[in-house]
Amino acid sequence: DPLPGEPTIDDFADANIALIDALGLDRVHAYGFHSGAIILVTAVKRAPQRFARLALGGYAIWTPEEMRIFGESYLP
């Protein structure tokens, strides 16, 4: 089900960890692209013991100004 309200990156990270729990998995290999990569890095920070390997693609590292510009123009 969709997460309620306006979920944050932290909410999506917690949902990923909850999914791992719901599936009864101890440790997982995970791949994330773009915002999925940001979500997975956040999940790893919250529960590093749950991830065996992590692969990332398109991980954006921006300055606050770049984030502002992206946020204003990504989905007009």
MMTF fields as JSON, N, C-alpha, C and O atoms, coordinates in Angstrom:
{
  "mmtfVersion": "1.0.0",
  "mmtfProducer": "UNKNOWN",
  "numBonds": 303,
  "numAtoms": 304,
  "numGroups": 76,
  "numChains": 1,
  "numModels": 1,
  "chainsPerModel": [1],
  "groupsPerChain": [76],
  "chainIdList": ["A"],
  "bondAtomList": [4, 2, 8, 6, 12, 10, 16, 14, 20, 18, 24, 22, 28, 26, 32, 30, 36, 34, 40, 38, 44, 42, 48, 46, 52, 50, 56, 54, 60, 58, 64, 62, 68, 66, 72, 70, 76, 74, 80, 78, 84, 82, 88, 86, 92, 90, 96, 94, 100, 98, 104, 102, 108, 106, 112, 110, 116, 114, 120, 118, 124, 122, 128, 126, 132, 130, 136, 134, 140, 138, 144, 142, 148, 146, 152, 150, 156, 154, 160, 158, 164, 162, 168, 166, 172, 170, 176, 174, 180, 178, 184, 182, 188, 186, 192, 190, 196, 194, 200, 198, 204, 202, 208, 206, 212, 210, 216, 214, 220, 218, 224, 222, 228, 226, 232, 230, 236, 234, 240, 238, 244, 242, 248, 246, 252, 250, 256, 254, 260, 258, 264, 262, 268, 266, 272, 270, 276, 274, 280, 278, 284, 282, 288, 286, 292, 290, 296, 294, 300, 298],
  "bondOrderList": [1, 1, 1, 1, 1, 1, 1, 1, 1, 1, 1, 1, 1, 1, 1, 1, 1, 1, 1, 1, 1, 1, 1, 1, 1, 1, 1, 1, 1, 1, 1, 1, 1, 1, 1, 1, 1, 1, 1, 1, 1, 1, 1, 1, 1, 1, 1, 1, 1, 1, 1, 1, 1, 1, 1, 1, 1, 1, 1, 1, 1, 1, 1, 1, 1, 1, 1, 1, 1, 1, 1, 1, 1, 1, 1],
  "groupList": [{"groupName": "ASP", "atomNameList": ["N", "CA", "C", "O"], "elementList": ["N", "C", "C", "O"], "formalChargeList": [0, 0, 0, 0], "bondAtomList": [1, 0, 2, 1, 3, 2], "bondOrderList": [1, 1, 2], "singleLetterCode": "D", "chemCompType": "L-PEPTIDE LINKING"}, {"groupName": "PRO", "atomNameList": ["N", "CA", "C", "O"], "elementList": ["N", "C", "C", "O"], "formalChargeList": [0, 0, 0, 0], "bondAtomList": [1, 0, 2, 1, 3, 2], "bondOrderList": [1, 1, 2], "singleLetterCode": "P", "chemCompType": "L-PEPTIDE LINKING"}, {"groupName": "LEU", "atomNameList": ["N", "CA", "C", "O"], "elementList": ["N", "C", "C", "O"], "formalChargeList": [0, 0, 0, 0], "bondAtomList": [1, 0, 2, 1, 3, 2], "bondOrderList": [1, 1, 2], "singleLetterCode": "L", "chemCompType": "L-PEPTIDE LINKING"}, {"groupName": "GLY", "atomNameList": ["N", "CA", "C", "O"], "elementList": ["N", "C", "C", "O"], "formalChargeList": [0, 0, 0, 0], "bondAtomList": [1, 0, 2, 1, 3, 2], "bondOrderList": [1, 1, 2], "singleLetterCode": "G", "chemCompType": "PEPTIDE LINKING"}, {"groupName": "GLU", "atomNameList": ["N", "CA", "C", "O"], "elementList": ["N", "C", "C", "O"], "formalChargeList": [0, 0, 0, 0], "bondAtomList": [1, 0, 2, 1, 3, 2], "bondOrderList": [1, 1, 2], "singleLetterCode": "E", "chemCompType": "L-PEPTIDE LINKING"}, {"groupName": "THR", "atomNameList": ["N", "CA", "C", "O"], "elementList": ["N", "C", "C", "O"], "formalChargeList": [0, 0, 0, 0], "bondAtomList": [1, 0, 2, 1, 3, 2], "bondOrderList": [1, 1, 2], "singleLetterCode": "T", "chemCompType": "L-PEPTIDE LINKING"}, {"groupName": "ILE", "atomNameList": ["N", "CA", "C", "O"], "elementList": ["N", "C", "C", "O"], "formalChargeList": [0, 0, 0, 0], "bondAtomList": [1, 0, 2, 1, 3, 2], "bondOrderList": [1, 1, 2], "singleLetterCode": "I", "chemCompType": "L-PEPTIDE LINKING"}, {"groupName": "PHE", "atomNameList": ["N", "CA", "C", "O"], "elementList": ["N", "C", "C", "O"], "formalChargeList": [0, 0, 0, 0], "bondAtomList": [1, 0, 2, 1, 3, 2], "bondOrderList": [1, 1, 2], "singleLetterCode": "F", "chemCompType": "L-PEPTIDE LINKING"}, {"groupName": "ALA", "atomNameList": ["N", "CA", "C", "O"], "elementList": ["N", "C", "C", "O"], "formalChargeList": [0, 0, 0, 0], "bondAtomList": [1, 0, 2, 1, 3, 2], "bondOrderList": [1, 1, 2], "singleLetterCode": "A", "chemCompType": "L-PEPTIDE LINKING"}, {"groupName": "ASN", "atomNameList": ["N", "CA", "C", "O"], "elementList": ["N", "C", "C", "O"], "formalChargeList": [0, 0, 0, 0], "bondAtomList": [1, 0, 2, 1, 3, 2], "bondOrderList": [1, 1, 2], "singleLetterCode": "N", "chemCompType": "L-PEPTIDE LINKING"}, {"groupName": "ARG", "atomNameList": ["N", "CA", "C", "O"], "elementList": ["N", "C", "C", "O"], "formalChargeList": [0, 0, 0, 0], "bondAtomList": [1, 0, 2, 1, 3, 2], "bondOrderList": [1, 1, 2], "singleLetterCode": "R", "chemCompType": "L-PEPTIDE LINKING"}, {"groupName": "VAL", "atomNameList": ["N", "CA", "C", "O"], "elementList": ["N", "C", "C", "O"], "formalChargeList": [0, 0, 0, 0], "bondAtomList": [1, 0, 2, 1, 3, 2], "bondOrderList": [1, 1, 2], "singleLetterCode": "V", "chemCompType": "L-PEPTIDE LINKING"}, {"groupName": "HIS", "atomNameList": ["N", "CA", "C", "O"], "elementList": ["N", "C", "C", "O"], "formalChargeList": [0, 0, 0, 0], "bondAtomList": [1, 0, 2, 1, 3, 2], "bondOrderList": [1, 1, 2], "singleLetterCode": "H", "chemCompType": "L-PEPTIDE LINKING"}, {"groupName": "TYR", "atomNameList": ["N", "CA", "C", "O"], "elementList": ["N", "C", "C", "O"], "formalChargeList": [0, 0, 0, 0], "bondAtomList": [1, 0, 2, 1, 3, 2], "bondOrderList": [1, 1, 2], "singleLetterCode": "Y", "chemCompType": "L-PEPTIDE LINKING"}, {"groupName": "SER", "atomNameList": ["N", "CA", "C", "O"], "elementList": ["N", "C", "C", "O"], "formalChargeList": [0, 0, 0, 0], "bondAtomList": [1, 0, 2, 1, 3, 2], "bondOrderList": [1, 1, 2], "singleLetterCode": "S", "chemCompType": "L-PEPTIDE LINKING"}, {"groupName": "LYS", "atomNameList": ["N", "CA", "C", "O"], "elementList": ["N", "C", "C", "O"], "formalChargeList": [0, 0, 0, 0], "bondAtomList": [1, 0, 2, 1, 3, 2], "bondOrderList": [1, 1, 2], "singleLetterCode": "K", "chemCompType": "L-PEPTIDE LINKING"}, {"groupName": "GLN", "atomNameList": ["N", "CA", "C", "O"], "elementList": ["N", "C", "C", "O"], "formalChargeList": [0, 0, 0, 0], "bondAtomList": [1, 0, 2, 1, 3, 2], "bondOrderList": [1, 1, 2], "singleLetterCode": "Q", "chemCompType": "L-PEPTIDE LINKING"}, {"groupName": "TRP", "atomNameList": ["N", "CA", "C", "O"], "elementList": ["N", "C", "C", "O"], "formalChargeList": [0, 0, 0, 0], "bondAtomList": [1, 0, 2, 1, 3, 2], "bondOrderList": [1, 1, 2], "singleLetterCode": "W", "chemCompType": "L-PEPTIDE LINKING"}, {"groupName": "MET", "atomNameList": ["N", "CA", "C", "O"], "elementList": ["N", "C", "C", "O"], "formalChargeList": [0, 0, 0, 0], "bondAtomList": [1, 0, 2, 1, 3, 2], "bondOrderList": [1, 1, 2], "singleLetterCode": "M", "chemCompType": "L-PEPTIDE LINKING"}],
  "groupTypeList": [0, 1, 2, 1, 3, 4, 1, 5, 6, 0, 0, 7, 8, 0, 8, 9, 6, 8, 2, 6, 0, 8, 2, 3, 2, 0, 10, 11, 12, 8, 13, 3, 7, 12, 14, 3, 8, 6, 6, 2, 11, 5, 8, 11, 15, 10, 8, 1, 16, 10, 7, 8, 10, 2, 8, 2, 3, 3, 13, 8, 6, 17, 5, 1, 4, 4, 18, 10, 6, 7, 3, 4, 14, 13, 2, 1],
  "groupIdList": [1, 2, 3, 4, 5, 6, 7, 8, 9, 10, 11, 12, 13, 14, 15, 16, 17, 18, 19, 20, 21, 22, 23, 24, 25, 26, 27, 28, 29, 30, 31, 32, 33, 34, 35, 36, 37, 38, 39, 40, 41, 42, 43, 44, 45, 46, 47, 48, 49, 50, 51, 52, 53, 54, 55, 56, 57, 58, 59, 60, 61, 62, 63, 64, 65, 66, 67, 68, 69, 70, 71, 72, 73, 74, 75, 76],
  "secStructList": [7, 7, 7, 1, 1, 1, 7, 7, 2, 2, 2, 2, 2, 2, 2, 2, 2, 2, 2, 2, 2, 2, 6, 6, 7, 1, 1, 3, 3, 3, 3, 3, 3, 6, 2, 2, 2, 2, 2, 2, 2, 2, 2, 2, 2, 2, 7, 4, 4, 4, 3, 3, 3, 3, 3, 3, 3, 1, 7, 7, 7, 7, 7, 2, 2, 2, 2, 2, 2, 2, 2, 2, 2, 1, 7, 7],
  "xCoordList": [0.842, 0.0, 0.887, 1.993, 0.408, 1.176, 1.359, 0.502, 2.476, 2.689, 1.748, 1.508, 1.219, 0.26, 0.92, 2.119, 0.126, 0.591, 1.616, 1.522, 2.595, 3.694, 4.969, 5.687, 5.246, 6.384, 7.722, 7.917, 8.629, 9.993, 10.926, 10.515, 12.162, 13.172, 13.271, 13.382, 13.233, 13.275, 12.103, 12.277, 10.908, 9.727, 9.901, 9.561, 10.434, 10.662, 11.733, 11.611, 12.773, 13.824, 13.238, 13.517, 12.431, 11.799, 10.868, 10.782, 10.173, 9.278, 10.076, 9.621, 11.256, 12.102, 12.538, 12.526, 12.916, 13.312, 12.112, 12.252, 10.948, 9.73, 9.416, 8.954, 9.663, 9.447, 10.397, 9.985, 11.657, 12.617, 12.119, 12.173, 11.632, 11.077, 9.866, 9.768, 8.94, 7.71, 7.994, 7.26, 9.06, 9.43, 10.225, 10.531, 10.556, 11.285, 12.745, 13.342, 13.313, 14.694, 15.622, 15.29, 16.773, 17.744, 18.594, 18.66, 19.243, 20.103, 19.786, 19.472, 19.871, 19.545, 20.64, 21.418, 20.675, 21.455, 20.468, 19.334, 20.868, 19.917, 20.568, 21.763, 19.752, 20.188, 19.19, 17.979, 19.694, 18.832, 19.388, 20.6, 18.496, 18.891, 18.258, 17.068, 19.032, 18.593, 17.983, 18.688, 16.7, 16.11, 16.081, 16.148, 15.981, 16.065, 17.409, 17.493, 18.465, 19.792, 19.849, 20.429, 19.261, 19.225, 18.438, 18.839, 17.321, 16.504, 17.303, 17.299, 17.99, 18.751, 19.91, 20.164, 20.615, 21.707, 21.138, 21.747, 19.985, 19.338, 18.963, 19.15, 18.436, 18.077, 19.318, 19.275, 20.417, 21.661, 22.167, 22.664, 22.047, 22.45, 21.61, 22.112, 20.324, 19.413, 19.581, 19.432, 19.892, 19.967, 21.036, 20.706, 22.31, 23.375, 23.453, 23.864, 23.066, 23.128, 22.138, 22.245, 21.183, 20.172, 20.613, 19.927, 21.738, 22.183, 23.532, 24.505, 23.568, 24.81, 25.647, 26.867, 24.988, 25.636, 24.694, 23.473, 25.283, 24.494, 25.136, 26.34, 24.335, 24.803, 23.947, 22.725, 24.595, 23.894, 24.214, 25.33, 23.23, 23.424, 22.74, 21.67, 23.347, 22.725, 22.517, 21.553, 23.423, 23.299, 23.682, 24.83, 22.718, 22.933, 23.522, 22.995, 24.603, 25.201, 25.245, 26.064, 24.353, 24.184, 24.423, 24.333, 24.726, 24.782, 23.334, 22.417, 23.121, 21.759, 21.141, 19.944, 21.932, 21.412, 20.995, 19.949, 21.804, 21.446, 20.169, 19.332, 20.02, 18.796, 17.584, 16.526, 17.724, 16.615, 16.205, 15.019, 17.177, 16.883, 16.22, 15.229, 16.762, 16.186, 14.752, 13.864, 14.534, 13.205, 12.172, 11.003, 12.609, 11.685, 11.36, 10.282, 12.279, 12.071, 11.882, 11.584, 12.046, 11.959, 10.554, 10.385, 9.575, 8.184, 7.354, 6.646, 7.451, 6.726, 5.215, 4.468],
  "yCoordList": [-1.187, 0.0, 1.25, 1.226, 2.327, 3.578, 4.041, 3.81, 4.691, 5.271, 6.46, 7.191, 6.662, 7.76, 9.134, 9.267, 10.139, 11.522, 11.827, 11.367, 12.61, 12.975, 12.361, 13.001, 11.106, 10.401, 11.043, 11.613, 10.93, 11.44, 10.291, 9.131, 10.615, 9.592, 8.64, 7.428, 9.177, 8.341, 7.374, 6.209, 7.835, 6.966, 5.821, 4.676, 6.141, 5.098, 4.113, 2.909, 4.614, 3.735, 2.795, 1.596, 3.334, 2.504, 1.469, 0.339, 1.847, 0.91, -0.229, -1.373, 0.083, -0.969, -1.957, -3.168, -1.448, -2.323, -3.147, -4.33, -2.528, -3.254, -4.362, -5.435, -4.113, -5.138, -6.317, -7.472, -6.03, -7.1, -7.94, -9.169, -7.277, -7.978, -8.82, -9.987, -8.221, -8.912, -10.15, -11.136, -10.091, -11.236, -12.279, -13.352, -11.959, -12.895, -13.065, -14.115, -12.037, -12.098, -11.499, -10.503, -12.109, -11.61, -10.5, -9.393, -10.805, -9.843, -9.929, -11.001, -8.803, -8.769, -8.07, -7.28, -8.381, -7.638, -6.668, -7.051, -5.429, -4.44, -3.548, -3.261, -3.119, -2.178, -1.031, -1.252, 0.182, 1.348, 2.303, 2.493, 2.904, 3.876, 5.223, 5.29, 6.285, 7.661, 7.81, 7.622, 8.141, 8.323, 7.008, 7.005, 5.884, 4.581, 4.374, 3.724, 4.913, 4.823, 5.636, 5.193, 6.799, 7.642, 6.949, 6.969, 6.337, 5.604, 4.449, 4.253, 3.68, 2.545, 2.965, 2.321, 4.026, 4.502, 4.891, 4.609, 5.53, 5.891, 4.64, 4.594, 3.625, 2.365, 1.695, 1.171, 1.713, 1.112, 1.86, 1.239, 3.171, 3.944, 3.558, 3.53, 3.258, 2.925, 1.482, 1.197, 0.568, -0.851, -1.556, -2.397, -1.231, -1.793, -3.319, -3.952, -3.899, -5.351, -6.085, -7.301, -5.369, -5.997, -6.117, -6.759, -5.514, -5.486, -6.177, -5.839, -7.161, -7.875, -7.116, -7.016, -6.588, -5.833, -4.744, -4.871, -3.677, -2.561, -2.085, -1.833, -1.963, -1.413, -0.194, -0.228, 0.88, 2.134, 2.657, 2.497, 3.281, 3.94, 5.289, 5.44, 6.263, 7.584, 8.281, 9.027, 8.04, 8.65, 10.127, 10.472, 10.972, 12.419, 12.99, 12.762, 13.722, 14.434, 15.901, 16.307, 16.684, 18.076, 19.041, 18.686, 20.261, 21.35, 21.74, 21.376, 22.469, 22.923, 23.744, 23.629, 24.552, 25.346, 24.446, 24.666, 23.437, 22.495, 21.732, 21.493, 21.354, 20.665, 21.568, 21.108, 22.851, 23.786, 23.886, 23.812, 24.053, 24.167, 22.899, 22.964, 21.749, 20.473, 20.329, 19.939, 20.648, 20.543, 21.429, 21.061, 22.594, 23.534, 23.12, 23.434, 22.42, 22.145, 20.685, 20.386, 19.753, 18.337, 17.934, 17.316, 18.279, 17.97, 19.25, 19.505, 20.048, 21.353, 21.158, 22.136],
  "zCoordList": [0.0, 0.0, 0.0, 0.541, -0.599, -0.553, 0.89, 1.742, 1.147, 2.471, 2.636, 1.675, 3.823, 4.029, 4.013, 4.261, 3.72, 3.778, 2.721, 1.583, 3.113, 2.228, 2.798, 3.566, 2.412, 3.014, 2.68, 1.607, 3.628, 3.477, 3.098, 3.076, 2.807, 2.543, 3.735, 3.55, 4.953, 6.152, 6.185, 6.544, 5.818, 5.798, 4.803, 5.099, 3.62, 2.618, 3.09, 2.862, 3.742, 4.274, 5.323, 5.31, 6.227, 7.253, 6.623, 7.103, 5.555, 4.864, 4.226, 4.207, 3.709, 3.141, 4.219, 3.998, 5.367, 6.474, 6.947, 7.255, 7.002, 7.384, 6.377, 6.765, 5.097, 4.079, 4.29, 4.192, 4.576, 4.855, 6.027, 5.981, 7.08, 8.245, 7.854, 8.231, 7.092, 6.706, 5.859, 5.922, 5.068, 4.242, 5.021, 4.502, 6.263, 7.112, 6.705, 6.943, 6.094, 5.644, 6.694, 7.337, 6.858, 7.833, 7.224, 7.759, 6.1, 5.403, 3.917, 3.399, 3.244, 1.818, 1.023, 1.556, -0.251, -1.232, -1.86, -2.149, -2.075, -2.584, -3.629, -3.571, -4.585, -5.612, -5.66, -5.645, -5.716, -5.854, -6.877, -6.974, -7.643, -8.647, -8.325, -8.016, -8.394, -8.191, -6.803, -5.812, -6.695, -5.359, -4.599, -3.369, -5.314, -4.655, -3.998, -2.955, -4.586, -3.984, -2.696, -1.705, -2.709, -1.508, -0.405, 0.759, -0.772, 0.206, 0.795, 2.01, -0.053, 0.453, 1.343, 2.361, 0.988, 1.854, 3.225, 4.257, 3.228, 4.496, 5.279, 6.495, 4.599, 5.272, 5.861, 6.974, 5.116, 5.616, 6.845, 7.785, 6.847, 8.027, 9.235, 10.359, 9.009, 10.109, 10.58, 11.769, 9.655, 10.021, 9.191, 8.354, 9.406, 8.57, 8.622, 7.65, 9.733, 9.885, 8.974, 8.808, 8.385, 7.534, 6.078, 5.282, 5.718, 4.326, 4.168, 4.841, 3.255, 2.968, 1.938, 2.07, 0.926, -0.14, -0.611, -0.524, -1.11, -1.627, -2.92, -2.965, -3.971, -5.24, -5.551, -5.406, -5.979, -6.227, -7.616, -8.112, -8.234, -9.519, -9.498, -8.908, -10.133, -10.239, -8.909, -8.738, -7.961, -6.63, -6.712, -6.993, -6.466, -6.588, -5.298, -4.209, -5.432, -4.298, -4.708, -5.533, -4.12, -4.528, -3.382, -2.207, -3.759, -2.786, -2.454, -3.19, -1.367, -1.063, -2.209, -2.471, -2.875, -3.994, -5.154, -5.764, -5.462, -6.526, -6.179, -7.049, -4.924, -4.49, -4.659, -5.089, -4.327, -4.477, -5.935, -6.256, -6.817, -8.249, -8.764, -9.492, -8.389, -8.812, -8.323, -9.08, -7.048, -6.456, -7.13, -7.245, -7.574, -8.238, -9.666, -10.172, -10.32, -11.738, -12.102, -13.258, -11.15, -11.462, -11.911, -12.962, -11.13, -11.462, -11.408, -10.433, -12.466, -12.426, -12.396, -12.362]
}
